[in-house]
Amino acid sequence: GNELEAAIKIKNMGPKNVIITLGKEGIVFSGKENFILPASKVNAVDPVGSGDCFNGALATKIYQNAPINESLDYAIRASSLSTLKQGASQSFPYLDNI
């Protein structure tokens, strides 16, 4: 679709960065750079909570002052891993497993 175009338009309205999650398709980012990152390829069992996992992992990396590309990649890997088990928070991976 036109998700990248939409992210750029939203960014032009004022926010510093825009992230649009696309589920199993990955994410769209608009900031200093504009790009699409694909999701990790996994055999998903249950996607419940994967968006929350993405946000938590992203917030962790931003708090650690990691570069945005590294932060987004980490969040994608964490959220993909969280789909491998049934349920929400109990499926979230430990930091060492990401």
C-alpha positions in Angstrom: 0.0 0.0 0.0 0.9 3.6 0.5 2.0 3.3 4.1 5.4 4.9 3.6 3.7 7.8 1.8 1.3 8.1 4.7 4.1 8.1 7.3 5.9 10.9 5.4 2.7 13.0 5.3 2.1 12.5 9.0 5.8 13.5 9.7 5.4 16.6 7.7 2.6 17.7 10.1 5.1 18.0 12.9 6.2 14.8 14.7 9.9 14.1 14.7 9.4 10.4 13.9 6.5 8.3 12.7 6.2 4.5 13.0 3.4 2.5 11.4 3.3 -1.2 12.3 2.1 -3.5 9.6 1.8 -6.8 11.6 3.5 -9.7 9.7 4.6 -7.2 7.0 6.9 -5.3 9.4 7.0 -1.5 10.0 7.2 1.8 8.1 9.4 4.5 9.6 9.6 8.2 8.7 12.2 10.4 10.4 15.5 11.7 9.2 15.3 8.7 6.9 12.2 7.0 5.4 12.2 3.2 5.2 10.3 -0.1 5.5 11.7 -2.9 7.7 10.3 -6.3 7.1 9.1 -8.5 10.0 11.1 -11.5 11.1 9.9 -14.7 9.4 8.5 -16.9 12.1 5.8 -19.6 12.3 3.4 -17.5 14.4 1.1 -19.2 16.9 -0.7 -16.2 18.4 -0.2 -12.5 17.6 -2.0 -11.3 20.8 0.2 -8.9 22.6 2.8 -8.6 19.8 2.1 -4.9 19.4 2.6 -4.3 23.1 5.8 -6.3 23.0 7.0 -4.2 20.0 6.3 -0.9 21.9 8.0 -2.1 25.1 11.1 -3.3 23.3 11.3 -0.1 21.3 10.9 2.0 24.5 13.7 0.0 26.1 16.1 0.7 23.3 15.1 4.4 23.0 15.7 4.7 26.8 19.2 3.1 26.2 19.9 5.8 23.6 20.3 3.2 20.9 20.2 4.3 17.2 16.7 4.2 15.7 17.6 1.5 13.2 18.9 -0.8 16.0 15.9 0.1 18.2 13.4 -0.8 15.5 15.2 -4.0 14.5 15.2 -5.1 18.2 11.5 -4.3 18.6 10.6 -6.2 15.4 12.6 -9.3 16.6 11.0 -9.1 20.1 7.5 -8.8 18.8 8.0 -11.6 16.3 9.3 -13.9 19.0 6.3 -13.1 21.1 4.0 -14.7 18.5 5.6 -18.1 19.0 3.6 -18.9 22.1 -0.1 -18.7 23.1 -1.2 -15.7 25.1 0.0 -12.1 25.7 2.6 -11.1 28.3 3.6 -14.7 29.1 4.8 -15.0 25.5 7.1 -12.0 25.7 10.8 -13.0 25.2 13.5 -12.4 27.8 16.1 -9.8 26.8 18.8 -12.5 26.3 16.6 -14.3 23.8 16.1 -11.3 21.4 
